[in-house]
Amino acid sequence: MTPVEHESGQSALDEIGARLDRMPVTRFHHQLAIIVAAGLIVDSVDLAMTAGVSGALLREGFADLSQIAHLAMATTFGLAAGGAVMGYLADRFGRLFMMRVSMLAVIVTALGAASASSIEALIGWRLGAALALGGETVLAYGIMIEFMPARLRGRWMSWVALLASVGLPMTMALGLFFLPMEAGWRWLLAAPALAGFVVFGLRLLLEESPRWLYLRGAGEAAMAIVKRVEASAKTPLPAIEPARPLAPVADGEARPLSVRQASFGARFVVASAIHVAALVAVWGFVAWLPTFFVAAGHSVVASTQFSLIMMIGAPAGSVLALWAADRFERKWSVVASALAAAAFGAAYAFTATPLLIVSLGFVVVTMLYLYATLAMISYVPELFATKARLQTIGMAAAIGRIAAFAAPLVIVPLFAETGQRGVVAFVAALLVAQALVVARLGVRTRGVQLEHV
């Protein structure tokens, strides 16, 4: 089936989108969210274990500091390249196919890393794992957004992000159990493979995106999936509403559909700015909190306690995103949350007492994760057409990861010269710059069918 127009002027692709958008949340949507979140948990566990594994490798003499640095560089490069490559392949061969391939690759590379006989072999296996994991978030959120009803997709993308945040405490628990053992790092590296078998089996239950199938000429298969989704509803469905032919813009005037193609460059700038600001903020501020506290003269124990309390702001930010995502226009929610994070960050830089440090730091982390959830997870996937959605998101994510990798080149000398205040000012400036980019170039997306954003 090729794109055709109905007598109403509505294309068959518009009909697919309209039929998916009229759906209530059903067992199908819950199953999709749980399976997608399970894969993201494997992803976050695998990535978060790097620091603990590196320490164990040094302790056991398996690697020296230079080799640990190469391991970190290989992981970062793999994540950046993997997002772009997996996104491109998903747009070419299918979201579901690449999700299964990606998880198989995670299983193989995790087992390879766990059994590596040398640091060189371990670096190679971890590079392969990072290539697979680099596309996991792109694939997961890409397939989610193409199924969820427009009126609810922001909230459900936030739900999946919140479920996926379980990976961080899970990694800490696994590390406490395995790392004290002799060669316990091998068991830790093998853990994602064991979980990956379960996730791969669950992914056999998923459906391919009907939007993608239709654009690849498989219209009948796309409509069959839509009918199966509709069959999961327990109550009669409302009539199919004609798709909105025009997407709203900032000035409230109508925007012709061709503007998506015409404004692709501006949208890619928005997506890239969001990824750069969000990832540098998380890795340039949150990840450096223990270092900041130790450098300020606090003990390692006190620094860890401060950091743990402040890190509760991460799930708190995701919960707040659940509330805000579909209540307010996402473009302006992204702008407001970025500016709020910058403002609270500026105030945090001048705190002195432990109570203020912890309480205001908690607020900053909350605002950062509210912003990151709304911007990277809910907003960016809405900006691009289905035929190129995942490869474009992957490219923007790659730019953000490269920026996060390069951030220490700025943060380390800045911290040496100006202390924590200089680093916070740097991150706040990035957030403000990103807010200005989104305010100027961003488009409205809340409640709009994907084909008409």
Secondary structure, DSSP 8 states (H G I E B T S, - for coil): ----B-TTS-BHHHHHHHHHHT----HHHHHHHHHHHHHHHHHHHHHHTHHHHHHHHHHTTS--HHHHHHHHHHHHHHHHHHHHHHHHHHHHH-HHHHHHHHHHHHHHHHHHHHT-SSHHHHHHHHHHHHHHHHTHHHHHHHHHHTTS-TTTHHHHHHHHHHHHTTHHHHHHHHHHHHTTSTTHHHHHHHHHHHHHHHHHHHHTT----HHHHHHTT-HHHHHHHHHHHHHT-SS---------SSEE-TTS-EE-TTHHHHTHHHHHHHHHHHHHHHHHHIIIIITTHHHHHHHTT--HHHHHHHHHHHHTHHHHHHHHHHHHTTTS-HHHHHHHHHHHHHHHHHHHTT--SHHHHHHHHHHHHHHHHHHHIIIIIIIGGGSS-GGGHHHHHHHHHHHHHHHHHHHHHHHHHHHHHH-HHHHHHHHHHHHHHHHHHHHHH----TT--GGG-
